């Protein structure tokens, strides 16, 4: 079992719940922070002092306030921690349940477990901590099919961006204008039309509304 764990969570009641869980598991040293920057500084300081953390449990969403942050989100924190401390175990504990987001965290940020905050959240977090302490990986039941063959749909971040903008009610013309403004390529209307047609075919969607409904059901957006 882990000996030294850091909790990065800005909600005090959730912090208390995770702290109690770790105490019951016999973790000897538990630290808590409510800002991602503080989490990174604590992990760095501990490593310099030769007493590194074994595990970080982090949320993804942190409420903005008056304090500016170099790492404003849990995803930014996890990415930096895994880049600088590749041996550090990281469990994400979040309400986010989109399969695409979960896949990205495992593939790009190399997290060790993903636990959804739910009625069974703390129970699943216990299972995740045990699994990760044995060098395994863990996914909550809500996102356990994130890597199943039927969900490996070969769509990239550009496709996700298109689908998310469609879900917000933007027309293809408006998406084209937005991409030109933000220097996102391809931004031409014809390229966007072709890409969306391919996505409709891939998901067997009758129209844009049907397409958005399908990808939402799959947890892609």
Beta strands, then each sheet from edge to edge (+ up, - down):
strand 1: 4-8
strand 2: 29-33
strand 3: 55-58
strand 4: 89-94
strand 5: 113-116
strand 6: 138-139
sheet 1: 2+ 1+ 3+ 4+ 5+ 6+
end
